[in-house]
Amino acid sequence: MNERQALSAFAAMSQETRLRIMRLLVTAGQDGLAAGVIAEKANVSASNVSFHLKELERAGLVTAKRDSRSIVYRASYDALSGLVRFLMEDCCSGHPEVCMPALAVPCCQPSTSR
């Protein structure tokens, strides 16, 4: 990820509703969520969520795929990982112990339900 892409991603997520949508999509996993479900869970109108999803999609943070009559949105884990790598890339300045605490914390526990 280059600086321009990172700036676009940060700009897209620097709004309360879009950040809430991103967190919903990350939580939803690979199954994603239909736009209507996102609107309901984010407590915003369908037109409002559509506007925000378009901004997140333009920044490369979400993908959309038609599923019957719905459009299902998914978090782009590659883009999110790239954003984290971009932030952490130069953090240690030759001293890996600086970054180790942040890298050592797992973001989630493995699922046992599948």
N, C-alpha and C positions, 0 to 999 in steps of 0.2 A: 504494500500500500504506500502510495506517495503522499506528500503533504497536502496536495489539492484534494485527494480523495478523503483523507482524514478530516480536513476542514468541512467538506460537504457532509460527512457522516455526523460530525459533532454539531453542525448547524441544524441538521434534521432532527437530532435528538435533544436539542436545547429548548424544547417546548414541552410543557407539562403533559399534554395529551399524547404527543408522539412518544415520549419516554414511557408513559404508561402502556401504550400499545406495544412498544418493543418488549417490555417486560412480560406482557401477556403472551406474545408470540414465542419468546424464549421459553416460557413455562410450558406452552402447548407442545413444544418439541416438533418433530418431523411431521406430525399430523396437521399442524397448522390450525387456523381458525377461519371460519367463514366471516365475511365482512359484517354481516348482521350480528353474529355472536360477539365480534370485537366491539361493535357499537354498544351492545347491551352491557358487556362487561366493563367497558371504559366509561359507561354512563354518558354517551354523547349521541347525537342524532346520526342517522345513516349518511346524510350528506356531509356532515362534519368529519366523520371517520373516513369517508372516501377521500376528502381533501388531504387529511393527514397521512393516509396510507400512500397516496400518490407521492407525497414528499419523501417518505421513507423509501419507497421503491426507486425514486429518482436518485437517491443517495446510495443505492445498492444494498440497503440494509434488509430489505424484504423482497420476496418473490411472490408472484401471484399466478395462480393456475385455475382455470375454469373447471369446476366439478359439477356437472349437470347444470342446475340453474344458479348455482352459487359460485362466487370467486373465493378461493381459499388462499389465505396469505400465510407465508412461513417466514420465520427469521432466517436470514442468510448467515449461517454460522461461520462460513468462510470469511465473510466481510467483517463480522464481529471479532473473529480471531485475528484478522489482519489489523484491525484497529488497536487491539490490545498489544500485538507485537510492535506496531508502530510506536505506541507509547513507551513500551519497555525496552525497545531496541538499544537506546543509548543511555539507559538510566544508570547503569553501574559504572560507567567510565573506567573500565578495567578492574573493577572491584565487585565480583559477582555476589559477595555477601550482602551488598546493598539491596539487590533485587530478590534474593532468595526468600525472605519472608512473604512477599507478595506472590511469588510463584509456587510456594509450598502449600498454600491454602487451596484445597479442592473446592470447586464451585458447586458441586452437587455430589450426592451419594449415588452409587450405581443402583439402577432399578432392578428389583428382584421379581417384578410382576410379569416380565415377558419371558 
